[in-house]
């Protein structure tokens, strides 16, 4: 195959896998909006809304933990069709239930099918030679689509039909994105390292990179969960707060595509030096800001470099395990961090105020820099893409 044709084939595969992964991320990236509309539609209190979110993450976690055992053994195109159809059907069903018990069960199913799509997309991308570029494109595609969804859902669907409108609208979008099944491969190539390593234990390097990522996520997700509360304490207007969070997702997409453009050009340490510097600047502005401009600037800078950190660490996880099973566990790490971070952040916020949250985010962000400086992880793979 000619180099130009090879690049086009890789790009086509990268986009198909990224769109498949986006299906899994949609319910969770839009979770605050969906939970708020459910609270209005079903007259739910804070405890019931929180339990719905936890139920969803429980189903998501179950899917991610089971994925390494069957991901390499199933037809990936058929899995994409099943995952997209299951997620779309579950979202539709949740729009027409009348009892809260059924809503809990359906949201657990939504979590399971969503995790399947996320794991599949990441597993496909783990086979590509330039992992930083592959996971950067994935994150950029996912966040770009999510930003469009978050701009459209409230005024076009939720304002008129509340949660049922949002659920059906997302179901239609998931079904359309499910057409990416035609672009994904049927499975790993015969005789590949992924197949040969399927029955072996995960290497120690994989566990180290996964653990490092969990710590990094936990502290930063704790801050993310209470970012709105920090802004409210500064008496930021609701319209301005909406602008902050809308731009956050757009900047996340820009960050991911920026990392994708850099590819594998840098060694392990320089990117993390830049990332920790950017996160520190964002946290400094959040800590000292008393008005909208420093608060928004701090939040946007923090989000940009936090997203960059996520992409680089996902690539390191993918490089650490030739079987591709470690990278399939990345969504499980996100789920665990999403369970631990907000609870820990709430305790710190209640006892010591927002400064403690900013300190936690800083400490957790330093961990990858320390790990990848002291420990020389995986040997770089071929840079060609």
C-alpha positions as CSV (number, residue, x, y, z in Angstrom):
1,X,0.0,0.0,0.0
2,X,1.3,3.5,-0.9
3,X,2.1,5.9,2.0
4,X,-0.8,8.2,1.0
5,X,-3.3,5.4,0.8
6,X,-2.0,4.0,4.1
7,X,-2.4,7.4,5.8
8,X,-6.0,7.6,4.5
9,X,-6.8,4.1,5.7
10,X,-5.4,4.9,9.1
11,X,-7.3,8.2,9.3
12,X,-10.5,6.4,8.3
13,X,-10.0,3.8,10.9
14,X,-9.1,6.4,13.5
15,X,-12.3,8.4,12.9
16,X,-14.5,5.3,12.9
17,X,-13.1,4.1,16.2
18,X,-13.4,7.6,17.7
19,X,-17.1,7.9,16.7
20,X,-17.8,4.5,18.2
21,X,-16.1,5.6,21.4
22,X,-18.1,8.8,21.3
23,X,-21.3,6.8,21.6
24,X,-20.1,5.6,25.0
25,X,-19.1,9.0,26.2
26,X,-22.3,10.9,25.3
27,X,-24.5,9.9,28.3
28,X,-21.7,10.8,30.7
29,X,-20.5,14.0,29.2
30,X,-24.1,15.2,29.1
31,X,-24.9,13.7,32.6
32,X,-25.4,17.0,34.5
33,X,-27.9,18.2,31.9
34,X,-29.7,14.8,31.8
35,X,-29.9,14.4,35.6
36,X,-31.2,18.0,35.9
37,X,-33.9,17.3,33.3
38,X,-34.8,14.0,35.0
39,X,-35.2,15.8,38.3
40,X,-37.7,18.2,36.7
41,X,-39.6,15.6,34.8
42,X,-39.9,13.0,37.6
43,X,-39.9,15.5,40.6
44,X,-36.8,13.8,42.0
45,X,-34.9,14.9,45.1
46,X,-31.1,15.3,45.3
47,X,-30.7,11.8,46.8
48,X,-32.6,10.1,44.0
49,X,-30.8,12.1,41.3
50,X,-27.4,11.1,42.9
51,X,-28.4,7.5,43.1
52,X,-29.3,7.5,39.4
53,X,-25.9,8.8,38.6
54,X,-24.3,6.1,40.8
55,X,-26.4,3.4,39.2
56,X,-25.3,4.5,35.8
57,X,-21.7,4.4,36.8
58,X,-22.2,0.9,38.4
59,X,-23.4,-0.4,35.0
60,X,-20.5,1.3,33.3
61,X,-18.0,-0.1,35.7
62,X,-19.4,-3.6,35.2
63,X,-19.0,-3.3,31.4
64,X,-15.5,-2.0,31.6
65,X,-14.3,-4.7,34.0
66,X,-15.7,-7.5,31.9
67,X,-14.5,-6.1,28.5
68,X,-10.9,-7.4,28.7
69,X,-12.2,-11.0,28.9
70,X,-14.2,-10.9,25.6
71,X,-13.1,-7.9,23.6
72,X,-10.6,-9.8,21.5
73,X,-12.9,-12.7,20.9
74,X,-15.9,-11.0,19.4
75,X,-16.6,-9.5,15.9
76,X,-16.0,-5.8,16.4
77,X,-18.5,-4.7,13.7
78,X,-21.3,-6.7,15.2
79,X,-20.3,-5.5,18.7
80,X,-20.6,-1.9,17.4
81,X,-24.1,-2.6,16.1
82,X,-25.2,-4.3,19.3
83,X,-23.7,-1.6,21.6
84,X,-25.2,1.3,19.6
85,X,-28.6,-0.4,19.3
86,X,-28.6,-1.3,23.0
87,X,-27.7,2.2,24.1
88,X,-30.2,3.8,21.8
89,X,-33.0,1.5,22.8
90,X,-32.3,2.0,26.5
91,X,-32.3,5.8,26.2
92,X,-35.6,5.6,24.3
93,X,-37.1,3.3,27.0
94,X,-36.0,5.6,29.8
95,X,-38.1,8.4,28.2
96,X,-41.4,6.5,28.6
97,X,-41.1,4.9,32.1
98,X,-43.4,6.0,34.8
99,X,-41.8,4.4,37.9
100,X,-38.5,5.4,39.3
101,X,-37.5,1.7,40.0
102,X,-37.5,1.1,36.2
103,X,-35.5,4.2,35.6
104,X,-32.7,3.0,37.9
105,X,-32.6,-0.4,36.0
106,X,-32.6,1.2,32.6
107,X,-29.8,3.7,33.5
108,X,-27.7,0.7,34.7
109,X,-28.2,-0.8,31.2
110,X,-27.4,2.5,29.5
111,X,-24.1,2.5,31.5
112,X,-23.2,-1.0,30.5
113,X,-23.8,-0.5,26.7
114,X,-22.0,2.9,26.8
115,X,-19.0,1.3,28.4
116,X,-18.9,-1.3,25.7
117,X,-18.7,1.3,23.0
118,X,-16.0,3.3,24.8
119,X,-13.9,0.1,25.4
120,X,-14.3,-1.0,21.8
121,X,-13.1,2.4,20.4
122,X,-10.1,2.5,22.7
123,X,-9.2,-1.2,21.9
124,X,-9.2,-0.5,18.2
125,X,-7.1,2.7,18.6
126,X,-4.5,0.8,20.8
127,X,-3.4,-1.1,17.7
128,X,-2.4,2.0,15.8
129,X,1.3,2.9,15.7
130,X,1.0,6.5,16.9
131,X,-0.9,6.2,20.1
132,X,-0.7,9.9,21.2
133,X,-2.2,11.0,17.8
134,X,-4.9,8.2,17.9
135,X,-6.1,9.0,21.4
136,X,-5.9,12.7,20.8
137,X,-8.2,12.4,17.8
138,X,-10.6,10.2,19.8
139,X,-10.8,12.7,22.6
140,X,-11.1,15.6,20.2
141,X,-14.0,14.0,18.2
142,X,-15.8,13.0,21.4
143,X,-15.6,16.4,23.0
144,X,-16.5,18.3,19.8
145,X,-19.6,16.2,19.4
146,X,-20.4,16.6,23.1
147,X,-20.0,20.4,22.9
148,X,-22.5,20.5,20.0
149,X,-24.9,18.3,22.0
150,X,-24.7,20.5,25.1
151,X,-25.4,23.6,23.1
152,X,-28.4,22.0,21.4
153,X,-30.1,19.9,24.1
154,X,-31.3,22.6,26.5
155,X,-32.9,25.1,24.1
156,X,-34.1,22.7,21.4
157,X,-35.3,19.6,23.3
158,X,-35.2,20.0,27.1
159,X,-37.0,23.4,27.2
160,X,-40.0,21.9,25.4
161,X,-40.1,18.2,26.3
162,X,-37.8,18.0,29.3
163,X,-36.1,14.7,29.9
164,X,-38.1,12.6,27.4
165,X,-37.1,14.9,24.6
166,X,-33.4,14.8,25.6
167,X,-33.4,11.0,25.9
168,X,-35.1,10.4,22.5
169,X,-32.8,13.0,20.9
170,X,-29.7,11.3,22.2
171,X,-31.1,7.9,21.1
172,X,-31.4,9.2,17.5
173,X,-27.9,10.6,17.6
174,X,-26.5,7.3,19.0
175,X,-28.2,5.4,16.2
176,X,-26.7,7.7,13.6
177,X,-23.2,7.4,15.1
178,X,-23.7,3.6,15.1
179,X,-23.1,3.7,11.3
180,X,-19.4,3.8,12.3
181,X,-19.7,0.0,12.4
182,X,-19.0,0.0,8.7
183,X,-15.6,1.5,9.3
184,X,-14.3,-0.6,12.2
185,X,-12.3,-3.8,11.6
186,X,-13.8,-7.1,12.5
187,X,-11.1,-7.8,15.1
188,X,-7.3,-7.8,15.7
189,X,-5.2,-9.1,12.9
190,X,-4.3,-12.8,13.0
191,X,-1.1,-13.6,14.9
192,X,-0.9,-10.1,16.3
193,X,0.6,-9.4,19.7
194,X,-2.9,-8.7,21.0
195,X,-4.0,-12.3,20.3
196,X,-0.8,-13.9,21.5
197,X,-0.9,-12.1,24.8
198,X,-4.6,-12.5,25.5
199,X,-4.1,-15.3,28.0
200,X,-1.2,-13.8,29.8
201,X,-1.4,-11.6,32.9
202,X,-1.3,-7.8,32.5
203,X,2.3,-6.6,32.8
204,X,3.4,-4.6,35.9
205,X,3.9,-1.6,33.7
206,X,0.2,-1.6,32.8
207,X,-0.9,-1.6,36.4
208,X,1.5,1.2,37.2
209,X,0.2,3.4,34.4
210,X,-3.4,2.6,35.3
211,X,-2.8,3.5,39.0
212,X,-1.0,6.7,38.1
213,X,-4.0,7.7,35.9
214,X,-6.5,6.9,38.6
215,X,-4.7,9.2,41.1
216,X,-4.5,12.0,38.4
217,X,-8.2,11.7,37.6
218,X,-9.4,11.5,41.2
219,X,-8.1,14.8,42.4
220,X,-9.1,16.7,39.2
221,X,-12.5,15.1,39.0
222,X,-13.0,16.2,42.6
223,X,-12.3,19.8,41.5
224,X,-14.6,19.4,38.4
225,X,-17.5,18.3,40.6
226,X,-17.4,21.5,42.6
227,X,-16.3,23.9,40.0
228,X,-19.8,25.3,39.8
229,X,-20.0,25.7,43.6
230,X,-16.7,27.7,43.5
231,X,-18.1,30.0,40.9
232,X,-21.4,30.3,42.8
233,X,-19.5,31.4,45.9
234,X,-18.0,34.2,43.8
235,X,-21.6,35.2,42.8
236,X,-21.0,34.4,39.1
237,X,-24.2,35.0,37.2
238,X,-26.0,31.9,35.8
239,X,-25.6,33.0,32.2
240,X,-21.9,33.6,32.7
241,X,-21.6,30.1,34.4
242,X,-23.3,28.5,31.4
243,X,-20.7,30.2,29.1
244,X,-17.9,28.9,31.2
245,X,-19.0,25.3,31.0
246,X,-19.9,25.4,27.3
247,X,-16.5,26.7,26.4
248,X,-14.9,24.1,28.6
249,X,-15.9,21.3,26.3
250,X,-14.8,23.2,23.2
251,X,-11.4,23.9,24.8
252,X,-11.1,20.2,25.7
253,X,-11.6,19.3,22.1
254,X,-9.0,21.9,21.0
255,X,-6.6,20.4,23.6
256,X,-7.1,16.9,22.4
257,X,-6.6,17.8,18.7
258,X,-3.5,19.8,19.6
259,X,-2.0,16.7,21.3
260,X,-3.0,14.6,18.3
261,X,-1.1,17.0,16.0
262,X,2.1,16.6,18.1
263,X,1.9,12.8,17.9
264,X,4.9,10.9,19.3
265,X,7.4,13.7,18.7
266,X,8.3,14.2,22.4
267,X,9.7,12.0,25.1
268,X,7.8,11.1,28.2
269,X,8.9,13.9,30.5
270,X,8.5,17.2,28.6
271,X,4.8,16.9,28.0
272,X,4.1,16.4,31.7
273,X,6.3,19.4,32.6
274,X,4.1,21.6,30.3
275,X,0.9,20.0,31.6
276,X,1.7,20.5,35.3
277,X,2.8,24.1,34.5
278,X,-0.6,24.8,32.8
279,X,-2.6,23.1,35.5
280,X,-0.7,25.2,38.1
281,X,-1.5,28.4,36.3
282,X,-5.2,27.4,36.1
283,X,-5.4,26.5,39.8
284,X,-3.6,29.8,40.7
285,X,-6.2,31.8,38.8
286,X,-9.0,29.8,40.4
287,X,-7.5,30.3,43.9
288,X,-7.0,34.1,43.6
289,X,-9.9,35.0,41.3
290,X,-12.7,37.0,42.8
291,X,-14.6,38.0,39.6
292,X,-15.8,36.3,36.4
293,X,-12.7,36.8,34.2
294,X,-10.1,35.2,36.5
295,X,-12.5,32.4,37.4
296,X,-13.3,31.7,33.8
297,X,-9.7,31.9,32.7
298,X,-8.6,29.6,35.4
299,X,-11.3,27.0,34.6
300,X,-10.5,27.1,30.9
301,X,-6.7,26.8,31.3
302,X,-7.1,24.0,33.8
303,X,-9.5,22.1,31.5
304,X,-7.2,22.5,28.5
305,X,-4.1,21.0,30.3
306,X,-6.2,18.4,32.2
307,X,-7.4,17.1,28.9
308,X,-3.8,17.0,27.5
309,X,-2.8,15.0,30.5
310,X,-5.6,12.5,29.9
311,X,-4.6,11.9,26.3
312,X,-0.8,11.4,27.1
313,X,-1.5,9.0,29.9
314,X,-4.0,7.0,27.9
315,X,-1.3,6.6,25.2
316,X,1.2,5.5,27.9
317,X,-1.3,2.9,29.1
318,X,-1.8,1.6,25.6
319,X,1.9,1.3,25.0
320,X,2.4,-0.6,28.3
321,X,0.4,-3.7,27.2
322,X,0.7,-5.3,23.7
323,X,-2.6,-7.2,24.2
324,X,-4.7,-4.1,24.3
325,X,-6.5,-5.1,27.5
326,X,-5.0,-2.4,29.7
327,X,-6.3,0.4,27.6
328,X,-9.8,-1.2,27.7
329,X,-9.6,-0.7,31.5
330,X,-9.2,3.1,31.0
331,X,-13.0,3.7,31.2
332,X,-13.1,1.6,34.4
333,X,-10.5,4.0,35.8
334,X,-12.7,6.9,34.8
335,X,-15.6,5.3,36.5
336,X,-13.7,4.6,39.7
337,X,-12.3,8.2,39.8
338,X,-15.9,9.5,39.2
339,X,-17.1,7.5,42.2
340,X,-14.2,8.5,44.5
341,X,-13.5,12.1,43.5
342,X,-16.8,13.8,44.1
343,X,-17.2,12.1,47.5
344,X,-13.7,13.0,48.6
345,X,-14.1,16.5,47.2
346,X,-17.3,17.0,49.1
347,X,-15.6,16.1,52.4
348,X,-12.7,18.5,51.7
349,X,-15.0,21.3,50.5
350,X,-17.2,21.0,53.6
351,X,-14.3,20.9,56.1
352,X,-11.6,23.2,54.5
353,X,-13.2,25.1,51.7
354,X,-12.3,25.3,48.0
355,X,-8.6,25.8,48.7
356,X,-8.4,22.1,49.8
357,X,-9.9,21.0,46.5
358,X,-7.3,23.1,44.6
359,X,-4.6,21.5,46.7
360,X,-5.9,18.0,46.0
361,X,-6.0,18.7,42.2
362,X,-2.4,20.0,42.3
363,X,-1.0,17.0,44.3
364,X,-2.8,14.5,42.0
365,X,-1.5,16.3,38.9
366,X,2.1,16.0,40.2
367,X,2.0,12.2,40.4
368,X,2.3,11.5,36.6
369,X,5.3,13.9,36.4
370,X,7.0,12.1,39.2
371,X,6.2,8.6,37.9
372,X,7.3,9.3,34.3
373,X,10.5,11.1,35.5
374,X,11.7,8.4,37.9
375,X,10.5,5.4,35.9
376,X,11.3,5.1,32.2
377,X,8.2,3.3,31.0
378,X,7.6,1.8,27.7
379,X,9.9,1.9,24.7
380,X,8.5,4.2,22.0
381,X,6.9,2.4,19.2
382,X,7.2,3.4,15.5
383,X,6.3,7.0,14.9
384,X,4.9,6.5,11.4
385,X,1.2,7.3,11.0
